Amino acid sequence: MKIKKLKISNFRSIIEVEISFEKMMMFIGQNNHGKSNVLYAILFFFGEVKIQDLDFFDGTNELYVEIQFYDLDDDDKVTFNKYLTVENEILVRKTAYRNGSFEYNGYIQNPENEYLQESNATNYRSRENAQSLPFYDLLPDEGRLTIAMIQEAQKQYIRENLNSINFIYELEENNFLGAKNIAQGMFGEIFFIPAVKSINEDLANNKTSLFTKLYSKVIELVTSSNTDIITLKTQINTQFNKFKKYNEDNTVNQDRPEELNDFENRLSGNLREWGVNLEVEILPPDIDNVFKSDVNVWIHDGIKTDINRKGHGLQRALTFSLIKTFSEHISSIPEEERPNRQASKSSYFIFEEPELYLHPQAQRALLDTLINLSNDSQVILCTHSSALISLDNYKSIAIVRKDRTTNETSITQYQEEIFIGDEKKNFNLLSWINPDRAELFFAKKVILVEGATEKTIIPFIAKKLNIFKFEYTLIDCGSKTNIPYYINLLNKFRIPYVAVFDKDHQLHKQEQARNVADRDTTQIVSIVDTIIGKSVMFINDIEEELGMIAGSTNKPFTALEEIAKDEFLISSSLENKVKEIYE
């Protein structure tokens, strides 16, 4: 199963947020705005971290985290049957109190109409009462009506009329699944990779280390599907059965070694005065644990070396290599050959700034690994790296912001389709024109420009005017007609921007070309959200604003040469426009 929605209340800087989830989720934003708080709220829900007083928002005494799960497999549906909705989802809340206690509670979904509620089925066991029910024709025509019959008819009616029935969610008062404590791993297995961690912790031979967790899952798959190992397990169990005193049918085991019987009898004889008999039971070894124990990892680069002696980059790369190997191994095994588990089979990989110590190329390779990993597991991360952001998957992006006045964290995301048809195809193709465009999600403000000349000249002039700001990002849109794609995206994610474009009314242009330019201008201006954005227009293009001769070749470099001259003077018109851009 996977997370569909997350709701957090009174946790650290978060008063209340609700977040929709994809198979892969990327939380981005400036430092100290609350990205890690979201991750740790998830870890709290899964029992990976304990709550402290400082985790309660501004002196509150209660906090909670709710998760709505979907994509439950058959085992999950059986385990959580009590809480299963008609959409085969469950909603669970974990609440913590300042006194140190916590509890899990599930939501029960009930139809608003009382005659559809299972708890009221007993009221309709008589046919006289049942005849008025809208699902009466789903009941047997003859014979006594049982509660089970009525409840099955209720369920069938609900399934067939799902869109016309209103439901209410009610948080149960009793403990989740009737248990005071929920076993860790009940909702799936967590793999948490924090921003700063010793490689020794990842590779340690203990149950909580990353290596042991991943290696154990691989061994679990291998030992359950490899015929040689299955045969070995059978042979070992057969041999150890000879040491049992009794067979499965409670008859005396005649194959048991006499030495063991004699040893057992002597012990019992020495305890005779206590009135007890003693039985020695020898259990077969757990082959899975044999494969998991005493595993060491060494680095060979000409010399066999302890990984701890290597740099942070290689250590970090090894951690992600473990994850990639696990992902590839899982993907290579058919679903029907994967072993069953008592708890949920789900896996959640949570990364805190996974880009640390990795060069840009390695970060891009990591993104590919994480995307592949999300096919089988849910991947959740916070990052400052644009290399880990794919605009093709904008639904996976959640921007984390903190209000400077209230210090409250908020989340901005967009789950609907921004582009349709050819718009989507064209926007995706723009990534080949500007592969760094994902940087716009990290910008305090985005400056959209038509092409390479504007992207080169505008910041150069801004530096000359001492108004340049590193937190502003310039995006080369490739052409004037592409600017609306980016405006549409920025509007949805509420990212401040300024769209810079040319009027394109040069004297040499025909009336038809000018009309096309006016159409493009109107399209840009009409979709600018004036709360977060604005537009600045050059007349007729930046070369004309610079006083350059039209038709220059190698325009970005030629324009740069022009304004780099000592005698070059910035016109008041251009200066005002650049200042407006960098406001």
GUBAMAR-401315 format. One record per residue (C-alpha): x, y, z. Coordinates in steps of 0.25 Angstrom, whole numbers, padded with zeros to 4 digits, always signed. Layout:
BEGIN
rec x = X	y = Y	z = Z
...
***
This chain:
BEGIN
rec x = +0000	y = +0000	z = +0000
rec x = +0004	y = +0014	z = -0002
rec x = +0001	y = +0028	z = +0004
rec x = -0010	y = +0036	z = -0003
rec x = -0011	y = +0047	z = +0007
rec x = -0004	y = +0053	z = +0019
rec x = -0010	y = +0062	z = +0029
rec x = -0001	y = +0068	z = +0040
rec x = -0006	y = +0076	z = +0052
rec x = +0002	y = +0084	z = +0062
rec x = +0015	y = +0078	z = +0059
rec x = +0027	y = +0087	z = +0060
rec x = +0025	y = +0099	z = +0050
rec x = +0013	y = +0092	z = +0044
rec x = -0001	y = +0097	z = +0050
rec x = -0009	y = +0089	z = +0040
rec x = -0005	y = +0084	z = +0025
rec x = -0011	y = +0074	z = +0016
rec x = -0003	y = +0068	z = +0005
rec x = -0006	y = +0059	z = -0007
rec x = +0004	y = +0049	z = -0010
rec x = +0009	y = +0042	z = -0022
rec x = +0018	y = +0030	z = -0023
rec x = +0030	y = +0039	z = -0022
rec x = +0029	y = +0052	z = -0014
rec x = +0039	y = +0063	z = -0014
rec x = +0038	y = +0074	z = -0004
rec x = +0046	y = +0087	z = -0007
rec x = +0048	y = +0100	z = -0001
rec x = +0058	y = +0110	z = +0005
rec x = +0065	y = +0106	z = +0018
rec x = +0058	y = +0106	z = +0031
rec x = +0044	y = +0106	z = +0025
rec x = +0040	y = +0092	z = +0030
rec x = +0043	y = +0082	z = +0019
rec x = +0050	y = +0072	z = +0029
rec x = +0038	y = +0075	z = +0039
rec x = +0029	y = +0068	z = +0028
rec x = +0039	y = +0056	z = +0027
rec x = +0039	y = +0055	z = +0042
rec x = +0024	y = +0055	z = +0044
rec x = +0024	y = +0043	z = +0035
rec x = +0035	y = +0036	z = +0043
rec x = +0027	y = +0039	z = +0055
rec x = +0014	y = +0032	z = +0049
rec x = +0022	y = +0020	z = +0046
rec x = +0029	y = +0019	z = +0060
rec x = +0043	y = +0022	z = +0055
rec x = +0045	y = +0034	z = +0064
rec x = +0039	y = +0038	z = +0078
rec x = +0032	y = +0051	z = +0081
rec x = +0039	y = +0062	z = +0090
rec x = +0033	y = +0075	z = +0096
rec x = +0039	y = +0083	z = +0085
rec x = +0031	y = +0076	z = +0075
rec x = +0018	y = +0082	z = +0079
rec x = +0015	y = +0095	z = +0072
rec x = +0016	y = +0107	z = +0081
rec x = +0012	y = +0101	z = +0094
rec x = +0000	y = +0092	z = +0089
rec x = -0002	y = +0079	z = +0097
rec x = -0006	y = +0070	z = +0086
rec x = -0002	y = +0067	z = +0072
rec x = -0006	y = +0057	z = +0061
rec x = -0002	y = +0051	z = +0048
rec x = -0012	y = +0045	z = +0039
rec x = -0009	y = +0036	z = +0027
rec x = -0019	y = +0031	z = +0016
rec x = -0014	y = +0019	z = +0010
rec x = -0018	y = +0013	z = -0004
rec x = -0013	y = +0002	z = -0013
rec x = -0015	y = -0009	z = -0002
rec x = -0012	y = -0023	z = -0006
rec x = -0021	y = -0035	z = -0002
rec x = -0013	y = -0037	z = +0011
rec x = -0014	y = -0022	z = +0015
rec x = -0029	y = -0023	z = +0012
rec x = -0031	y = -0035	z = +0021
rec x = -0022	y = -0028	z = +0032
rec x = -0029	y = -0015	z = +0032
rec x = -0043	y = -0020	z = +0027
rec x = -0050	y = -0012	z = +0039
rec x = -0045	y = +0001	z = +0033
rec x = -0046	y = -0002	z = +0018
rec x = -0054	y = +0008	z = +0010
rec x = -0062	y = +0005	z = -0002
rec x = -0050	y = +0011	z = -0010
rec x = -0042	y = +0000	z = -0003
rec x = -0034	y = +0011	z = +0005
rec x = -0031	y = +0013	z = +0020
rec x = -0029	y = +0026	z = +0028
rec x = -0021	y = +0025	z = +0041
rec x = -0018	y = +0035	z = +0051
rec x = -0006	y = +0035	z = +0061
rec x = -0008	y = +0045	z = +0073
rec x = +0003	y = +0049	z = +0083
rec x = +0001	y = +0056	z = +0096
rec x = +0011	y = +0065	z = +0103
rec x = +0011	y = +0055	z = +0115
rec x = +0018	y = +0045	z = +0106
rec x = +0007	y = +0036	z = +0102
rec x = +0002	y = +0033	z = +0088
rec x = -0009	y = +0025	z = +0081
rec x = -0014	y = +0020	z = +0068
rec x = -0028	y = +0021	z = +0063
rec x = -0035	y = +0018	z = +0050
rec x = -0046	y = +0024	z = +0043
rec x = -0059	y = +0016	z = +0040
rec x = -0066	y = +0020	z = +0027
rec x = -0081	y = +0019	z = +0029
rec x = -0092	y = +0023	z = +0019
rec x = -0101	y = +0035	z = +0024
rec x = -0114	y = +0026	z = +0022
rec x = -0116	y = +0018	z = +0034
rec x = -0122	y = +0006	z = +0026
rec x = -0108	y = +0004	z = +0019
rec x = -0100	y = +0004	z = +0032
rec x = -0096	y = -0010	z = +0035
rec x = -0098	y = -0008	z = +0050
rec x = -0113	y = -0006	z = +0047
rec x = -0115	y = -0019	z = +0039
rec x = -0121	y = -0026	z = +0051
rec x = -0133	y = -0017	z = +0050
rec x = -0137	y = -0023	z = +0036
rec x = -0137	y = -0038	z = +0039
rec x = -0152	y = -0038	z = +0038
rec x = -0157	y = -0037	z = +0023
rec x = -0168	y = -0027	z = +0028
rec x = -0157	y = -0017	z = +0032
rec x = -0148	y = -0021	z = +0020
rec x = -0158	y = -0019	z = +0009
rec x = -0157	y = -0004	z = +0009
rec x = -0142	y = -0004	z = +0007
rec x = -0136	y = +0000	z = -0007
rec x = -0128	y = -0012	z = -0007
rec x = -0139	y = -0022	z = -0004
rec x = -0138	y = -0028	z = -0018
rec x = -0124	y = -0032	z = -0014
rec x = -0129	y = -0041	z = -0003
rec x = -0133	y = -0056	z = -0005
rec x = -0148	y = -0057	z = -0009
rec x = -0151	y = -0068	z = +0001
rec x = -0146	y = -0072	z = +0015
rec x = -0142	y = -0066	z = +0028
rec x = -0133	y = -0053	z = +0026
rec x = -0120	y = -0054	z = +0033
rec x = -0111	y = -0042	z = +0038
rec x = -0100	y = -0047	z = +0028
rec x = -0110	y = -0047	z = +0016
rec x = -0115	y = -0032	z = +0019
rec x = -0100	y = -0028	z = +0021
rec x = -0096	y = -0034	z = +0008
rec x = -0108	y = -0027	z = +0001
rec x = -0104	y = -0014	z = +0007
rec x = -0090	y = -0015	z = +0002
rec x = -0095	y = -0019	z = -0012
rec x = -0105	y = -0007	z = -0012
rec x = -0094	y = +0002	z = -0008
rec x = -0084	y = -0003	z = -0019
rec x = -0095	y = -0001	z = -0030
rec x = -0099	y = +0013	z = -0025
rec x = -0086	y = +0018	z = -0020
rec x = -0087	y = +0032	z = -0027
rec x = -0101	y = +0035	z = -0021
rec x = -0098	y = +0031	z = -0007
rec x = -0092	y = +0041	z = +0004
rec x = -0082	y = +0035	z = +0014
rec x = -0077	y = +0040	z = +0027
rec x = -0063	y = +0037	z = +0033
rec x = -0064	y = +0035	z = +0048
rec x = -0051	y = +0034	z = +0056
rec x = -0052	y = +0022	z = +0065
rec x = -0051	y = +0024	z = +0080
rec x = -0044	y = +0010	z = +0083
rec x = -0030	y = +0007	z = +0079
rec x = -0026	y = +0003	z = +0065
rec x = -0029	y = -0011	z = +0062
rec x = -0033	y = -0012	z = +0077
rec x = -0018	y = -0012	z = +0081
rec x = -0011	y = -0002	z = +0091
rec x = +0002	y = -0003	z = +0083
rec x = +0004	y = -0005	z = +0068
rec x = +0015	y = -0013	z = +0064
rec x = +0026	y = -0005	z = +0056
rec x = +0025	y = -0009	z = +0042
rec x = +0010	y = -0011	z = +0042
rec x = +0008	y = -0001	z = +0031
rec x = +0021	y = -0005	z = +0024
rec x = +0036	y = -0004	z = +0025
rec x = +0043	y = +0010	z = +0026
rec x = +0057	y = +0012	z = +0020
rec x = +0061	y = +0026	z = +0025
rec x = +0074	y = +0032	z = +0020
rec x = +0077	y = +0045	z = +0027
rec x = +0085	y = +0057	z = +0022
rec x = +0097	y = +0054	z = +0031
rec x = +0100	y = +0040	z = +0036
rec x = +0112	y = +0032	z = +0038
rec x = +0114	y = +0021	z = +0027
rec x = +0117	y = +0011	z = +0039
rec x = +0103	y = +0013	z = +0043
rec x = +0098	y = +0009	z = +0029
rec x = +0107	y = -0003	z = +0028
rec x = +0106	y = -0008	z = +0043
rec x = +0102	y = -0022	z = +0046
rec x = +0089	y = -0019	z = +0054
rec x = +0075	y = -0019	z = +0051
rec x = +0073	y = -0004	z = +0049
rec x = +0084	y = -0001	z = +0039
rec x = +0081	y = +0002	z = +0025
rec x = +0090	y = -0009	z = +0019
rec x = +0084	y = -0020	z = +0028
rec x = +0070	y = -0016	z = +0025
rec x = +0073	y = -0016	z = +0010
rec x = +0081	y = -0028	z = +0010
rec x = +0071	y = -0035	z = +0018
rec x = +0060	y = -0032	z = +0008
rec x = +0069	y = -0038	z = -0003
rec x = +0072	y = -0050	z = +0005
rec x = +0057	y = -0052	z = +0008
rec x = +0055	y = -0052	z = -0007
rec x = +0066	y = -0061	z = -0010
rec x = +0063	y = -0071	z = +0001
rec x = +0049	y = -0072	z = -0003
rec x = +0051	y = -0074	z = -0018
rec x = +0065	y = -0081	z = -0020
rec x = +0062	y = -0096	z = -0021
rec x = +0076	y = -0100	z = -0016
rec x = +0073	y = -0092	z = -0003
rec x = +0059	y = -0097	z = -0002
rec x = +0065	y = -0112	z = -0003
rec x = +0075	y = -0108	z = +0007
rec x = +0065	y = -0103	z = +0017
rec x = +0057	y = -0116	z = +0015
rec x = +0069	y = -0125	z = +0017
rec x = +0073	y = -0117	z = +0030
rec x = +0059	y = -0118	z = +0036
rec x = +0058	y = -0133	z = +0033
rec x = +0072	y = -0136	z = +0040
rec x = +0068	y = -0127	z = +0052
rec x = +0054	y = -0135	z = +0053
rec x = +0062	y = -0147	z = +0057
rec x = +0066	y = -0140	z = +0070
rec x = +0051	y = -0138	z = +0074
rec x = +0046	y = -0147	z = +0085
rec x = +0032	y = -0148	z = +0078
rec x = +0028	y = -0149	z = +0064
rec x = +0017	y = -0139	z = +0058
rec x = +0006	y = -0150	z = +0061
rec x = +0011	y = -0150	z = +0076
rec x = +0017	y = -0164	z = +0074
rec x = +0031	y = -0167	z = +0080
rec x = +0042	y = -0163	z = +0070
rec x = +0050	y = -0176	z = +0068
rec x = +0061	y = -0169	z = +0060
rec x = +0065	y = -0160	z = +0072
rec x = +0080	y = -0163	z = +0076
rec x = +0081	y = -0171	z = +0089
rec x = +0092	y = -0162	z = +0094
rec x = +0082	y = -0151	z = +0094
rec x = +0071	y = -0160	z = +0101
rec x = +0081	y = -0164	z = +0111
rec x = +0086	y = -0150	z = +0114
rec x = +0071	y = -0146	z = +0116
rec x = +0068	y = -0157	z = +0125
rec x = +0080	y = -0154	z = +0134
rec x = +0076	y = -0140	z = +0135
rec x = +0062	y = -0144	z = +0139
rec x = +0067	y = -0154	z = +0149
rec x = +0075	y = -0143	z = +0156
rec x = +0062	y = -0135	z = +0157
rec x = +0053	y = -0146	z = +0161
rec x = +0051	y = -0140	z = +0175
rec x = +0045	y = -0128	z = +0169
rec x = +0034	y = -0136	z = +0162
rec x = +0038	y = -0132	z = +0148
rec x = +0042	y = -0138	z = +0135
rec x = +0051	y = -0131	z = +0126
rec x = +0051	y = -0131	z = +0110
rec x = +0063	y = -0126	z = +0102
rec x = +0058	y = -0119	z = +0089
rec x = +0068	y = -0115	z = +0078
rec x = +0063	y = -0105	z = +0068
rec x = +0068	y = -0104	z = +0054
rec x = +0076	y = -0092	z = +0050
rec x = +0069	y = -0080	z = +0043
rec x = +0076	y = -0081	z = +0029
rec x = +0071	y = -0067	z = +0026
rec x = +0079	y = -0062	z = +0039
rec x = +0091	y = -0070	z = +0035
rec x = +0092	y = -0062	z = +0022
rec x = +0090	y = -0049	z = +0029
rec x = +0100	y = -0050	z = +0040
rec x = +0115	y = -0046	z = +0040
rec x = +0114	y = -0039	z = +0026
rec x = +0126	y = -0029	z = +0024
rec x = +0127	y = -0019	z = +0012
rec x = +0141	y = -0015	z = +0007
rec x = +0145	y = -0005	z = -0004
rec x = +0155	y = -0010	z = -0014
rec x = +0162	y = +0001	z = -0022
rec x = +0176	y = -0006	z = -0023
rec x = +0176	y = -0008	z = -0008
rec x = +0165	y = -0014	z = +0001
rec x = +0160	y = -0003	z = +0009
rec x = +0150	y = +0000	z = +0020
rec x = +0139	y = +0009	z = +0014
rec x = +0141	y = +0018	z = +0026
rec x = +0154	y = +0022	z = +0021
rec x = +0148	y = +0028	z = +0008
rec x = +0142	y = +0041	z = +0005
rec x = +0128	y = +0045	z = +0008
rec x = +0125	y = +0045	z = -0007
rec x = +0128	y = +0030	z = -0008
rec x = +0122	y = +0027	z = +0005
rec x = +0109	y = +0034	z = +0000
rec x = +0110	y = +0027	z = -0014
rec x = +0111	y = +0014	z = -0007
rec x = +0098	y = +0016	z = +0001
rec x = +0091	y = +0019	z = -0012
rec x = +0097	y = +0008	z = -0019
rec x = +0091	y = -0001	z = -0008
rec x = +0077	y = +0005	z = -0011
rec x = +0079	y = +0004	z = -0026
rec x = +0083	y = -0011	z = -0025
rec x = +0071	y = -0014	z = -0016
rec x = +0062	y = -0007	z = -0026
rec x = +0068	y = -0014	z = -0038
rec x = +0067	y = -0028	z = -0031
rec x = +0052	y = -0025	z = -0026
rec x = +0048	y = -0021	z = -0041
rec x = +0055	y = -0034	z = -0047
rec x = +0046	y = -0043	z = -0038
rec x = +0032	y = -0047	z = -0043
rec x = +0021	y = -0042	z = -0034
rec x = +0016	y = -0057	z = -0032
rec x = +0030	y = -0061	z = -0027
rec x = +0031	y = -0051	z = -0016
rec x = +0029	y = -0056	z = -0002
rec x = +0017	y = -0052	z = +0007
rec x = +0019	y = -0045	z = +0020
rec x = +0010	y = -0044	z = +0032
rec x = +0011	y = -0029	z = +0032
rec x = +0009	y = -0020	z = +0020
rec x = +0019	y = -0022	z = +0009
rec x = +0020	y = -0007	z = +0006
rec x = +0033	y = +0000	z = +0006
rec x = +0035	y = +0015	z = +0008
rec x = +0049	y = +0021	z = +0005
rec x = +0051	y = +0035	z = +0012
rec x = +0063	y = +0043	z = +0008
rec x = +0067	y = +0056	z = +0014
rec x = +0076	y = +0064	z = +0004
rec x = +0081	y = +0052	z = -0004
rec x = +0089	y = +0061	z = -0013
rec x = +0100	y = +0063	z = -0002
rec x = +0114	y = +0060	z = -0006
rec x = +0109	y = +0056	z = -0020
rec x = +0114	y = +0063	z = -0033
rec x = +0103	y = +0068	z = -0042
rec x = +0105	y = +0056	z = -0052
rec x = +0103	y = +0047	z = -0040
rec x = +0091	y = +0054	z = -0035
rec x = +0084	y = +0052	z = -0049
rec x = +0088	y = +0037	z = -0048
rec x = +0082	y = +0037	z = -0034
rec x = +0069	y = +0043	z = -0039
rec x = +0067	y = +0032	z = -0050
rec x = +0070	y = +0022	z = -0038
rec x = +0059	y = +0028	z = -0029
rec x = +0049	y = +0028	z = -0041
rec x = +0051	y = +0013	z = -0043
rec x = +0051	y = +0011	z = -0028
rec x = +0037	y = +0018	z = -0028
rec x = +0031	y = +0007	z = -0037
rec x = +0031	y = -0003	z = -0026
rec x = +0033	y = +0006	z = -0013
rec x = +0028	y = +0020	z = -0009
rec x = +0040	y = +0030	z = -0010
rec x = +0039	y = +0043	z = -0001
rec x = +0050	y = +0053	z = -0001
rec x = +0054	y = +0067	z = +0002
rec x = +0065	y = +0074	z = -0006
rec x = +0071	y = +0087	z = -0010
rec x = +0076	y = +0081	z = -0024
rec x = +0069	y = +0085	z = -0037
rec x = +0076	y = +0072	z = -0043
rec x = +0067	y = +0064	z = -0034
rec x = +0054	y = +0071	z = -0040
rec x = +0047	y = +0067	z = -0052
rec x = +0037	y = +0076	z = -0057
rec x = +0030	y = +0065	z = -0065
rec x = +0026	y = +0060	z = -0051
rec x = +0021	y = +0073	z = -0045
rec x = +0010	y = +0066	z = -0038
rec x = +0021	y = +0060	z = -0029
rec x = +0026	y = +0074	z = -0025
rec x = +0022	y = +0081	z = -0012
rec x = +0028	y = +0094	z = -0009
rec x = +0030	y = +0097	z = +0006
rec x = +0029	y = +0111	z = +0011
rec x = +0029	y = +0118	z = +0024
rec x = +0021	y = +0131	z = +0027
rec x = +0031	y = +0141	z = +0033
rec x = +0021	y = +0147	z = +0042
rec x = +0014	y = +0135	z = +0048
rec x = +0026	y = +0125	z = +0046
rec x = +0015	y = +0115	z = +0041
rec x = +0019	y = +0105	z = +0030
rec x = +0010	y = +0104	z = +0018
rec x = +0010	y = +0094	z = +0006
rec x = +0008	y = +0098	z = -0009
rec x = +0005	y = +0087	z = -0019
rec x = -0003	y = +0085	z = -0032
rec x = -0010	y = +0072	z = -0034
rec x = -0018	y = +0075	z = -0047
rec x = -0014	y = +0075	z = -0061
rec x = -0006	y = +0088	z = -0065
rec x = -0004	y = +0084	z = -0079
rec x = -0013	y = +0076	z = -0089
rec x = -0011	y = +0070	z = -0102
rec x = +0000	y = +0076	z = -0110
rec x = +0003	y = +0086	z = -0099
rec x = +0008	y = +0075	z = -0090
rec x = +0017	y = +0070	z = -0101
rec x = +0023	y = +0083	z = -0105
rec x = +0026	y = +0087	z = -0090
rec x = +0033	y = +0073	z = -0088
rec x = +0041	y = +0076	z = -0101
rec x = +0046	y = +0089	z = -0095
rec x = +0054	y = +0082	z = -0085
rec x = +0064	y = +0079	z = -0097
rec x = +0065	y = +0094	z = -0099
rec x = +0067	y = +0097	z = -0084
rec x = +0070	y = +0085	z = -0076
rec x = +0073	y = +0094	z = -0064
rec x = +0059	y = +0100	z = -0064
rec x = +0055	y = +0092	z = -0051
rec x = +0063	y = +0103	z = -0043
rec x = +0051	y = +0112	z = -0044
rec x = +0045	y = +0104	z = -0032
rec x = +0056	y = +0108	z = -0023
rec x = +0056	y = +0123	z = -0027
rec x = +0050	y = +0135	z = -0019
rec x = +0046	y = +0140	z = -0033
rec x = +0047	y = +0135	z = -0047
rec x = +0050	y = +0144	z = -0059
rec x = +0045	y = +0138	z = -0072
rec x = +0052	y = +0142	z = -0085
rec x = +0051	y = +0139	z = -0099
rec x = +0065	y = +0134	z = -0102
rec x = +0080	y = +0133	z = -0100
rec x = +0082	y = +0148	z = -0103
rec x = +0073	y = +0153	z = -0092
rec x = +0078	y = +0142	z = -0082
rec x = +0092	y = +0147	z = -0084
rec x = +0090	y = +0162	z = -0085
rec x = +0079	y = +0165	z = -0074
rec x = +0088	y = +0160	z = -0062
rec x = +0100	y = +0166	z = -0067
rec x = +0093	y = +0180	z = -0067
rec x = +0087	y = +0177	z = -0054
rec x = +0101	y = +0175	z = -0048
rec x = +0106	y = +0188	z = -0054
rec x = +0094	y = +0195	z = -0047
rec x = +0097	y = +0187	z = -0034
rec x = +0083	y = +0182	z = -0034
rec x = +0086	y = +0167	z = -0037
rec x = +0080	y = +0157	z = -0028
rec x = +0086	y = +0142	z = -0028
rec x = +0072	y = +0137	z = -0022
rec x = +0066	y = +0141	z = -0035
rec x = +0066	y = +0131	z = -0046
rec x = +0066	y = +0134	z = -0061
rec x = +0059	y = +0124	z = -0070
rec x = +0062	y = +0123	z = -0085
rec x = +0048	y = +0119	z = -0091
rec x = +0053	y = +0117	z = -0105
rec x = +0044	y = +0127	z = -0111
rec x = +0033	y = +0137	z = -0108
rec x = +0022	y = +0127	z = -0111
rec x = +0027	y = +0117	z = -0100
rec x = +0026	y = +0128	z = -0089
rec x = +0012	y = +0124	z = -0086
rec x = +0015	y = +0110	z = -0083
rec x = +0024	y = +0115	z = -0071
rec x = +0014	y = +0126	z = -0067
rec x = +0004	y = +0115	z = -0066
rec x = +0013	y = +0106	z = -0057
rec x = +0017	y = +0118	z = -0048
rec x = +0003	y = +0122	z = -0046
rec x = -0001	y = +0108	z = -0041
rec x = +0011	y = +0107	z = -0031
rec x = +0009	y = +0122	z = -0027
rec x = +0024	y = +0125	z = -0030
rec x = +0027	y = +0140	z = -0033
rec x = +0031	y = +0144	z = -0047
rec x = +0033	y = +0154	z = -0057
rec x = +0031	y = +0151	z = -0072
rec x = +0041	y = +0159	z = -0081
rec x = +0038	y = +0159	z = -0096
rec x = +0039	y = +0167	z = -0109
rec x = +0029	y = +0175	z = -0116
rec x = +0034	y = +0171	z = -0129
rec x = +0029	y = +0183	z = -0137
rec x = +0042	y = +0185	z = -0145
rec x = +0041	y = +0194	z = -0157
rec x = +0045	y = +0183	z = -0166
rec x = +0034	y = +0174	z = -0162
rec x = +0021	y = +0172	z = -0170
rec x = +0007	y = +0175	z = -0164
rec x = +0004	y = +0160	z = -0163
rec x = +0016	y = +0158	z = -0155
rec x = +0013	y = +0169	z = -0146
rec x = -0001	y = +0164	z = -0144
rec x = +0005	y = +0150	z = -0140
rec x = +0014	y = +0157	z = -0130
rec x = +0002	y = +0165	z = -0124
rec x = -0005	y = +0152	z = -0122
rec x = +0006	y = +0146	z = -0115
rec x = +0007	y = +0158	z = -0106
rec x = -0007	y = +0158	z = -0103
rec x = -0007	y = +0143	z = -0099
rec x = +0005	y = +0146	z = -0089
rec x = -0001	y = +0158	z = -0083
rec x = -0015	y = +0152	z = -0082
rec x = -0010	y = +0140	z = -0073
rec x = -0001	y = +0148	z = -0064
rec x = -0006	y = +0147	z = -0049
rec x = -0003	y = +0161	z = -0044
rec x = -0003	y = +0156	z = -0030
rec x = +0010	y = +0149	z = -0032
rec x = +0015	y = +0153	z = -0046
rec x = +0016	y = +0164	z = -0056
rec x = +0021	y = +0166	z = -0070
rec x = +0032	y = +0175	z = -0076
rec x = +0033	y = +0178	z = -0091
rec x = +0045	y = +0182	z = -0100
rec x = +0043	y = +0191	z = -0112
rec x = +0045	y = +0185	z = -0121
rec x = +0055	y = +0175	z = -0116
rec x = +0067	y = +0175	z = -0106
rec x = +0077	y = +0178	z = -0118
rec x = +0069	y = +0191	z = -0121
rec x = +0068	y = +0195	z = -0107
rec x = +0084	y = +0194	z = -0107
rec x = +0085	y = +0202	z = -0119
rec x = +0091	y = +0190	z = -0127
rec x = +0089	y = +0188	z = -0142
rec x = +0079	y = +0178	z = -0146
rec x = +0083	y = +0164	z = -0151
rec x = +0095	y = +0163	z = -0143
rec x = +0101	y = +0148	z = -0143
rec x = +0105	y = +0141	z = -0131
rec x = +0095	y = +0151	z = -0123
rec x = +0098	y = +0147	z = -0109
rec x = +0113	y = +0149	z = -0110
rec x = +0112	y = +0161	z = -0119
rec x = +0102	y = +0168	z = -0110
rec x = +0111	y = +0165	z = -0098
rec x = +0123	y = +0171	z = -0105
rec x = +0115	y = +0183	z = -0108
rec x = +0111	y = +0186	z = -0094
rec x = +0125	y = +0182	z = -0088
rec x = +0131	y = +0194	z = -0095
rec x = +0135	y = +0205	z = -0086
rec x = +0128	y = +0216	z = -0094
rec x = +0115	y = +0208	z = -0094
rec x = +0104	y = +0216	z = -0087
rec x = +0091	y = +0209	z = -0083
rec x = +0079	y = +0217	z = -0087
rec x = +0069	y = +0221	z = -0077
rec x = +0058	y = +0213	z = -0083
rec x = +0066	y = +0200	z = -0082
rec x = +0071	y = +0204	z = -0068
rec x = +0057	y = +0206	z = -0063
rec x = +0052	y = +0192	z = -0069
rec x = +0064	y = +0185	z = -0063
rec x = +0061	y = +0191	z = -0050
rec x = +0047	y = +0187	z = -0051
rec x = +0051	y = +0173	z = -0054
rec x = +0059	y = +0172	z = -0042
rec x = +0050	y = +0179	z = -0032
***
